[in-house]
């Protein structure tokens, strides 16, 4: 695979960096939720 360099603005870089951090947090929360379900630690959801 060929690699290269691209140029983006600092604002775009910060936005992408923040989005990656949010995705990582979301994945951790989903993983923890699935582990809770697997262990039977669930409760009924009432709106």
Buried (B, 14 or more C-beta within 10 A) or exposed (E): EEEEEEEEEEEEEEEEEEEEEEEEEEEEEEEEEEEEEEEEEEEEEEE
